[in-house]
Amino acid sequence: MIEFGVLGPLSIRRDGSPVVVGTRSLGRLLAVLVCRANRAVTVAELADAIWDGDPSANPRKAIHVYVHRLRLLLGDGDLVIGDQGYYSLAVGAHQVDALRFASLVARGRAAHARQDLDAARSLFRQALGLWRGRPYDSVAYGTLIADEVRRLDEQHLLVQEALFAVELDLGNDAEMVGELARLAAANPYHERLSAMLMRALHRAGRRSEALEVFRSTRAVLVDELGVEPGEDLQKVHQAILRGEMSAPRPAAGDVESTPNPVPRQLPGGVVGFSGRNQQMKALDQLLPDSSQPDGLRISVIAGTAGVGKTTLAVHWGHQVADQFPDGQLYVDLRGFDPSRSPMDPAEAVRGFLAAFEYPPQRIPVEVAAQAGLYRSLLADKRVLVVLDNARDGDQVRPLLPGSPGCLVLVTSRERMPGVVAATGAYPLMLDVLPENEAQALLARRLGPDRLAAEPDAADEIIQRCARLPLALAIAASHAASYADLSLSGLADQLRTASGLDAFDAGDAATDARAVFSWSYEALSPEAARLFRLLGVHPGPDLSMPAAASLAGVEPQRAQAMLAELTRAHLVNERVPGRYSCHDLLRSYAGELAHRHDTETARRTALHQLLEHYMHSARAAVLCLDPNRDPMPETPVQPEVTPETFDDVPQAMGWFTATHAALLAAIEHAAGNGFDAHAHRLAWTLVPFLDRRGHWHDWLDVQRIAVDATARMGDRSEQARAHRGLASAYKQLGLYDEANVHFGYALDLYREHGDQLGEALTHNSLSLVLERQDRLREAIDHNKLALDLFRAVGDRSGQGRCLHSIGWYHARLGEHEIALTHCQQALPLLAEVGDRAEPYTWGALGYLHHQLGDYDSAIAHHRQALTRFQEQGYRYPEAQALDYLGDTYLAANDLDAARTVWRQALSILGELRHPDADKVRAKLHDL
C-alpha cells in the first residue's frame, strides 16, 4: 500500500518502505496532487505550481510525461487518474496523513460535542501525533501549497486548543498550565489560549498569576495592535475578579442530557414498486458491511427524466434504513426544477444541520465553516444521505460527508464524471425498464390475469409508454380507475393520442409525452385547468386552500379536482394535505398553460396564489405576535381562500409546512413583476424565520425585498426593507453590515417624515449596539426612539424603549436608574399585551436580586416564568428558571435552586441550546 506524508517533510512509503521522489519538479507535482487529493487539478494549475507561473512551451505534454514518471515511481497506475485537461490522486483517507488528521479531528470534535471526553482526548492526541514538523517542509512550493500550509498550521493550533479544552473539562487544570503557557507564549495574539490559561491558573488556585496573564496579554494587544482584548477574554477577567469562575464541565452522565435526534427525512416510498432488481443488488454492494474498502461510499444514479431515479433511491433507502441507525437525510436540490433555480449547497447544509436540531445560534456564518460543521456532526455516524435531482458536481461536493460509515446516493440527469473520478463513486446509469420489469410493474398494479387476457395490448401499452416508469404508472392508474376499459381500448387511446413537441430531456421522455397528453385529455375541464396552473405555481408543493386560490374556486371544488389529478397519477400526496408533481409533469403543465391560457389568465392565477400566501402568512404571524409591526392590511379577493389559525402551534405548523413554498413564492414574485408581494411576504415571514433560526433565509428574502422596493420607488417601504435586512445581519452577527442598513433606513424614514418607522429603527439599532457593548450609544438611540413613540402615541413602543433603557443601565451596574425605567415600562406593556412584558418582569427580578431584595426578585422572576409558560416561549422560560435559580442560591435555598435549574436544563436539552452547558456547570457546583 502507498502512503503519503505531508505533516512534515513530503514522504512516500510503499508497504512501509520509503520511496525517493527524485527531481524537484516531480516533487512539486506530487505535492500539488496530494494537497488536492481526490479532487481534480487542472493542467494549468499544475503548470503554475511546477514552473512558478512560468510554464514550459508545451506544459500539457511535459506534465503528461511527469505524470507517467510518477505512476512508474508509485508502482500503481490507478493512483493518478485523468489525462484530459486534469489529473487527480485517488486515495483513501488512510493513505494521507493530512486526511487521517482531519478524520481524527472530526471524530474528536463529535466526541467532545456528545461529552465523551476520554474519547475526544484520545482522538485529538492521535491527530497531533501525526505531525512530524512543518507541513510540506522539503518542497519548494508555490501559492497553492503555501495556502494549504497556512490552513494546516491553523488547524494544528486549533486542535491543540481543542485538546486543552477537553483536558480542562476533565479537571486537569494544574497539569495543563505548563503546556498552555508555552503555547500561549508562542501565539501572543491568540486570545482564546490566554483565556484558557487564565481559567486553568484560577482553578489551580493561582488567581494572581491568572490576572497577570490578562495584564500581559492586554499590553501586547494594545501596544502592538492598538486594540483592547475581545469580549471573551474580558469576561474571563471579570469573572475571576468577581469570583464567578465556574467549575469544570461535568463528565457525561453527571446530569441527564437529551438523546441526539435521529432524522428520518426520506419521502414516502411508492406503493407497488417493482423491478430494478439488478440495480438494487448493485446498491446493496455499497453497504458499510460489504467487502468494499474503508471510506465514504457514493453512488451517482443518472438517467433521463421520469426514468425512476428518485423512486429507486427512496425505495432502496427505506429497505436499508435499519443499517443507518443515526438517520437518513434527504434533499431535493432542484437541479432541473422548471420554475426555480437550483438550490445553493449552503441552503442544503443548513437544512441538514436543522435535521440534527443543531442550535441555530451556533451555526457559523461562513459557508465553508457550515460544511465543516456538517461533516463533523456526521463523523463516526452511520447516515444515509440522498442528494436528489442534483444539477452538477459543484452542487454535490459540499454535501459529501467524510465519515466512512455514511453512504451517499446522488440522483441526476447528468452522469457527473468529475464526481465519479474524484471520489471513486459508483456510477449507476438508469435506463428505461427492461421488457420483463415493465410487464411486472403493470401486473402488480392491474393484476396478472388482466395482462394475461390481453398480452398483445399489454405489450403495446408498454411500448407506447416507452418503458418509462412515470408514463407506465400514469397509464396503469388510468386503467385501474376504469375497470371496464379493456387493455385494447387503452392501447387504442394511446395510439391516437396527440403528439406534442419534444422535451429536451431525452428520447424516452419525448415518447412519454403522448401518455401525458392522453391522460390530460381524459380530465374534466376544471381539473385540466388546475393541472395547467400547477405550472404557474413556483413551490415544491401546495395545500388544498392554496390550490383553491390558484384556480379561484371554492375549497370543496379544489379538493375534488386534486383528488381527480391524484387518481390520474398527475399529482402526488406524499405528505398528507400537500400536493406535488414530477418535474417533467410540471414542465408539461407549464407548457399547456402557455398554450391554452392567456397571459392575463396566468398572471391572475399567480396573483391569487400570492394573495393567498400573503393573507395566510399575515394571519399566522399575528397569531405568533399580535403586536408585530405588520404591513397595512389589504382586502381579501373573493377568489382567494386564505388559511386561518387558532393558536401558536397551528400557526407554526403552517409556517413549517409551507416554508419552502413561501421562499419560492417570494423569489418568483420578484422575478415576475409582483414586487409589492415579494416585499410584503418577506417582511411577514420574519417572526417565523427568527424563531426557527432560519437567519440565512431571512437574509436572502430581505435582499430580494430591498431590490423589489427599489423598483417600486416607495421610499417608506424601501426603509422597511432595509430595516428587515439590517435585523437579519444582526442575528448573523454581522454588525457592521447591520449598522449600515439601519442607517439607510433612518435616512429614508426621515426623508419620508415617518416618525414611527424612525422610532422602530432607533430601537432596533440599539440591539446591535448592545451586542457590541456600546451601551451608552444604545441608551441614546432608545431615548430618541422613546420621544418619537410618544409623539405618535405608540404605547407598546414606549414600553419597549423604557425596558431597553432600563436593561442597558442594569448592564452598566446602574441598578437604581434601571429599576425606575423598568417599573415605568411594565404597565405600558401590560396594557397592550406586548410580548416584551415578561422580559420586563425578568429584568425587575434581576435588579431586585442585585439590590439584595431576594424575596422581591423571586416574586418577579415567578411572574416572568408564568407569562412565558402561557405564551409557550420555551427558551425564555428556561432563562427565567435559570435566573430564578441564581436568586434561590443567593437566598441560600439550595433545594429550590436545584429544582428550577433541573427544569431549565430539561428545556435547554430539548432545544439543544448551548446554554445547557452553563446550567450543567451550576448544578455540578451545587
C-alpha positions, 0 to 999 in steps of 0.5 A: 500500500502507498502512503503519503506524508505531508505533516512534515517533510513530503514522504512516500512509503510503499508497504512501509518502505520509503520511496525517493521522489527524485527531481524537484519538479516531480516533487512539486507535482506530487505535492500539488496532487496530494494537497488536492487529493481526490479532487481534480487539478487542472493542467494549468494549475499544475503548470503554475505550481511546477514552473512558478507561473512560468510554464514550459512551451508545451506544459500539457505534454511535459506534465503528461510525461511527469505524470507517467514518471510518477505512476512508474515511481508509485508502482500503481497506475490507478493512483493518478487518474485523468489525462484530459485537461486534469489529473487527480490522486485517488486515495483513501483517507488512510493513505494521507496523513493530512486526511487521517488528521482531519478524520481524527479531528472530526471524530474528536470534535463529535466526541467532545460535542456528545461529552465523551471526553476520554474519547475526544482526548484520545482522538485529538492526541492521535491527530497531533501525533501525526505531525512530524514538523512543518507541513510540506517542509522539503518542497519548494512550493508555490501559492497553492501549497503555501495556502494549504500550509497556512490552513494546516498550521491553523488547524494544528493550533486549533486542535491543540486548543481543542485538546486543552479544552477537553483536558480542562473539562476533565479537571486537569487544570494544574497539569495543563498550565505548563503546556498552555503557557508555552503555547500561549507564549508562542501565539501572543495574539491568540486570545482564546489560549490566554483565556484558557490559561487564565481559567486553568491558573484560577482553578489551580488556585493561582488567581494572581498569576491568572490576572497577570496573564490578562495584564500581559496579554492586554499590553501586547494587544494594545501596544502592538495592535492598538486594540483592547482584548475581545469580549471573551477574554474580558469576561474571563477577567471579570469573572475571576475578579468577581469570583464567578469562575465556574467549575469544570464541565461535568463528565457525561452522565453527571446530569441527564442530557437529551438523546441526539435526534435521529432524522428520518427525512426520506419521502414516502416510498411508492406503493407497488414498486417493482423491478430494478432488481439488478440495480438494487443488488448493485446498491446493496454492494455499497453497504458499510458491511460489504467487502468494499474498502474503508471510506465514504461510499457514493453512488451517482444514479443518472438517467433521463427524466421520469426514468425512476431515479428518485423512486429507486433511491427512496425505495432502496433507502427505506429497505436499508434504513435499519443499517443507518441507525443515526438517520437518513437525510434527504434533499431535493436540490432542484437541479432541473426544477422548471420554475426555480433555480437550483438550490445553493449547497449552503441552503442544503447544509443548513437544512441538514444541520436543522435535521440534527436540531443543531442550535441555530445560534451556533451555526457559523456564518461562513459557508465553508465553516457550515460544511465543516460543521456538517461533516463533523456532526456526521463523523463516526455516524452511520447516515444515509444521505440522498442528494436528489435531482442534483444539477452538477458536481459543484452542487454535490461536493459540499454535501459529501460527508467524510465519515466512512460509515455514511453512504451517499446516493446522488440522483441526476440527469447528468452522469457527473464524471468529475464526481465519479473520478474524484471520489471513486463513486459508483456510477449507476446509469438508469435506463428505461425498464427492461421488457420483463420489469415493465410487464411486472410493474403493470401486473402488480398494479392491474393484476396478472390475469388482466395482462394475461387476457390481453398480452398483445395490448399489454405489450403495446401499452408498454411500448407506447409508454416507452418503458418509462416508469412515470408514463407506465404508472400514469397509464396503469392508474388510468386503467385501474380507475376504469375497470371496464376499459379493456387493455385494447381500448387503452392501447387504442387511446394511446395510439391516437393520442396527440403528439406534442413537441419534444422535451429536451430531456431525452428520447424516452421522455419525448415518447412519454409525452403522448401518455401525458397528453392522453391522460390530460385529455381524459380530465374534466375541464376544471381539473385540466385547468388546475393541472395547467396552473400547477405550472404557474405555481413556483413551490415544491408543493401546495395545500388544498386552500392554496390550490383553491386560490390558484384556480379561484374556486371554492375549497370543496371544488379544489379538493375534488379536482386534486383528488381527480389529478391524484387518481390520474397519477398527475399529482402526488400526496406524499405528505398528507394535505400537500400536493406535488408533481414530477418535474417533467409533469410540471414542465408539461403543465407549464407548457399547456398553460402557455398554450391554452391560457392567456397571459392575463389568465396566468398572471391572475392565477399567480396573483391569487396564489400570492394573495393567498400566501400573503393573507395566510402568512399575515394571519399566522404571524399575528397569531405568533405576535399580535403586536408585530409591526405588520404591513397595512392590511389589504382586502381579501379577493373573493377568489382567494381562500386564505388559511386561518389559525387558532393558536401558536402551534397551528400557526407554526405548523403552517409556517413549517409546512409551507416554508419552502413554498413561501421562499419560492413564492417570494423569489418568483414574485420578484422575478415576475413583476409582483414586487409589492408581494415579494416585499410584503411576504418577506417582511411577514415571514420574519417572526417565523424565520427568527424563531426557527433560526432560519437567519440565512433565509431571512437574509436572502428574502430581505435582499430580494425585498430591498431590490423589489422596493427599489423598483417600486420607488416607495421610499417608506417601504424601501426603509422597511426593507432595509430595516428587515435586512439590517435585523437579519445581519444582526442575528448573523452577527454581522454588525457592521453590515447591520449598522449600515442598513439601519442607517439607510433606513433612518435616512429614508424614514426621515426623508419620508417624515415617518416618525414611527418607522424612525422610532422602530429603527432607533430601537432596533439599532440599539440591539446591535449596539448592545451586542457590541457593548456600546451601551451608552450609544444604545441608551441614546438611540432608545431615548430618541426612539422613546420621544418619537413613540410618544409623539405618535402615541405608540404605547407598546413602543414606549414600553419597549424603549423604557425596558431597553433603557432600563436593561442597558443601565442594569448592564452598566451596574446602574441598578437604581436608574434601571429599576425606575425605567423598568417599573415605568415600562411594565404597565405600558406593556401590560396594557397592550399585551406586548410580548416584551412584558415578561422580559420586563418582569425578568429584568425587575427580578434581576435588579431586585436580586442585585439590590439584595431584595431576594424575596422581591426578585423571586416574586418577579422572576415567578411572574416572568416564568408564568407569562412565558409558560402561557405564551409557550416561549420555551427558551425564555422560560428556561432563562427565567428558571435559570435566573430564578435559580441564581436568586434561590442560591443567593437566598441560600435555598439550595433545594429550590435552586436545584429544582428550577435549574433541573427544569431549565436544563430539561428545556435547554436539552430539548432545544439543544441550546448551548446554554445547557452547558452553563446550567450543567456547570451550576448544578455540578457546583451545587 
